Amino acid sequence: MTAVAALFVLAAWRSGKPAEPGRVRLIPWTLIMVFAGGVFMLLLAHLFGHFGIETGRGFMRP
């Protein structure tokens, strides 16, 4: 979870920098930031599940 959070912060920092004229960005930092945020949310829900906190609506349970 810490590594994904660090990746999110790095990608947010890199995507916020202004583009240099004449250079092409080879790494899509904004897309990496979005995916890292999504993975972080999934890991957070998984962590809540370990503590017994339900994060879903529970359609499957009778």
Backbone as CSV, one residue per row, in Angstrom:
resi,resn,N_x,N_y,N_z,CA_x,CA_y,CA_z,C_x,C_y,C_z
1,MET,0.823,-1.177,0.000,0.000,0.000,0.000,0.873,1.249,0.000
2,THR,1.972,1.178,0.727,2.895,2.310,0.776,3.546,2.535,-0.584
3,ALA,3.889,1.457,-1.268,4.526,1.589,-2.585,3.559,2.194,-3.602
4,VAL,2.295,1.806,-3.546,1.302,2.359,-4.469,1.058,3.832,-4.154
5,ALA,1.034,4.184,-2.876,0.860,5.586,-2.493,2.061,6.415,-2.953
6,ALA,3.259,5.860,-2.828,4.448,6.570,-3.297,4.439,6.739,-4.814
7,LEU,3.982,5.708,-5.530,3.863,5.808,-6.982,2.844,6.875,-7.368
8,PHE,1.739,6.951,-6.631,0.728,7.976,-6.891,1.312,9.374,-6.693
9,VAL,2.046,9.573,-5.614,2.631,10.885,-5.333,3.668,11.247,-6.404
10,LEU,4.493,10.286,-6.793,5.488,10.536,-7.838,4.819,10.897,-9.155
11,ALA,3.786,10.152,-9.528,3.094,10.418,-10.787,2.381,11.762,-10.745
12,ALA,1.797,12.114,-9.601,1.137,13.412,-9.478,2.148,14.547,-9.605
13,TRP,3.310,14.372,-9.021,4.358,15.389,-9.105,4.868,15.532,-10.538
14,ARG,5.112,14.377,-11.180,5.643,14.418,-12.550,4.616,14.932,-13.548
15,SER,3.331,14.617,-13.357,2.315,15.088,-14.298,2.032,16.570,-14.103
16,GLY,2.331,17.106,-12.940,2.099,18.517,-12.670,3.178,19.433,-13.193
17,LYS,4.322,18.859,-13.563,5.408,19.683,-14.092,5.041,20.162,-15.496
18,PRO,5.426,21.378,-15.849,5.122,21.847,-17.208,5.937,21.084,-18.248
19,ALA,5.343,20.924,-19.424,6.020,20.207,-20.503,7.168,21.043,-21.056
20,GLU,8.261,20.369,-21.370,9.402,21.056,-21.972,9.187,21.135,-23.481
21,PRO,9.356,22.307,-24.060,9.159,22.429,-25.509,10.172,21.574,-26.281
22,GLY,9.684,20.865,-27.269,10.552,20.044,-28.098,10.787,18.633,-27.585
23,ARG,10.280,18.318,-26.411,10.459,16.980,-25.857,9.110,16.290,-25.738
24,VAL,9.112,15.009,-26.017,7.895,14.213,-25.935,7.921,13.420,-24.633
25,ARG,6.816,13.442,-23.903,6.733,12.640,-22.676,6.486,11.200,-23.071
26,LEU,7.388,10.322,-22.712,7.265,8.922,-23.069,6.456,8.133,-22.053
27,ILE,6.308,8.679,-20.844,5.567,7.986,-19.788,4.307,8.789,-19.489
28,PRO,3.124,8.187,-19.622,1.867,8.915,-19.348,1.614,9.005,-17.836
29,TRP,2.168,10.023,-17.194,2.117,10.114,-15.741,0.702,10.271,-15.205
30,THR,-0.165,10.954,-15.943,-1.543,11.122,-15.482,-2.272,9.785,-15.447
31,LEU,-2.079,8.961,-16.463,-2.701,7.647,-16.497,-2.159,6.754,-15.377
32,ILE,-0.871,6.818,-15.127,-0.273,6.047,-14.033,-0.842,6.506,-12.696
33,MET,-1.063,7.810,-12.548,-1.627,8.344,-11.322,-3.054,7.826,-11.110
34,VAL,-3.854,7.771,-12.160,-5.227,7.286,-12.052,-5.243,5.803,-11.668
35,PHE,-4.414,4.998,-12.329,-4.366,3.573,-12.004,-3.848,3.334,-10.588
36,ALA,-2.840,4.086,-10.169,-2.317,3.930,-8.812,-3.376,4.309,-7.780
37,GLY,-4.174,5.332,-8.069,-5.265,5.702,-7.165,-6.313,4.615,-7.071
38,GLY,-6.628,3.982,-8.199,-7.587,2.881,-8.189,-7.088,1.672,-7.427
39,VAL,-5.834,1.319,-7.634,-5.246,0.190,-6.910,-5.190,0.490,-5.412
40,PHE,-4.900,1.737,-5.061,-4.865,2.108,-3.652,-6.240,1.939,-3.011
41,MET,-7.293,2.335,-3.731,-8.646,2.180,-3.195,-9.010,0.704,-3.021
42,LEU,-8.613,-0.139,-3.973,-8.858,-1.580,-3.830,-8.114,-2.153,-2.629
43,LEU,-6.874,-1.751,-2.454,-6.099,-2.235,-1.305,-6.685,-1.731,0.006
44,LEU,-7.224,-0.527,0.004,-7.844,0.008,1.213,-9.106,-0.774,1.565
45,ALA,-9.905,-1.123,0.564,-11.101,-1.938,0.813,-10.707,-3.318,1.318
46,HIS,-9.630,-3.864,0.777,-9.139,-5.171,1.233,-8.684,-5.089,2.692
47,LEU,-8.013,-4.006,3.050,-7.561,-3.814,4.429,-8.750,-3.684,5.375
48,PHE,-9.784,-2.953,4.948,-10.989,-2.847,5.764,-11.632,-4.214,5.964
49,GLY,-11.595,-5.050,4.947,-12.157,-6.390,5.046,-11.464,-7.234,6.098
50,HIS,-10.168,-7.019,6.266,-9.435,-7.757,7.298,-9.891,-7.370,8.699
51,PHE,-10.385,-6.147,8.854,-10.866,-5.691,10.157,-12.360,-5.935,10.346
52,GLY,-13.014,-6.576,9.377,-14.412,-6.910,9.496,-15.366,-5.828,9.046
53,ILE,-14.860,-4.799,8.403,-15.706,-3.715,7.915,-16.143,-4.060,6.501
54,GLU,-17.458,-4.119,6.261,-17.967,-4.445,4.931,-17.994,-3.184,4.079
55,THR,-17.433,-3.275,2.878,-17.373,-2.118,2.001,-18.322,-2.230,0.823
56,GLY,-18.928,-3.399,0.594,-19.852,-3.567,-0.522,-21.291,-3.480,-0.067
57,ARG,-22.193,-3.625,-1.003,-23.618,-3.565,-0.680,-24.149,-4.909,-0.209
58,GLY,-23.444,-5.988,-0.490,-23.844,-7.295,-0.005,-24.988,-7.922,-0.771
59,PHE,-25.012,-7.792,-2.092,-26.068,-8.388,-2.904,-26.037,-9.900,-2.843
60,MET,-24.894,-10.502,-2.665,-24.767,-11.951,-2.698,-25.197,-12.613,-1.393
61,ARG,-25.287,-11.857,-0.337,-25.594,-12.467,0.974,-27.084,-12.478,1.225
62,PRO,-27.617,-13.605,1.731,-29.065,-13.681,2.010,-29.469,-12.898,3.238
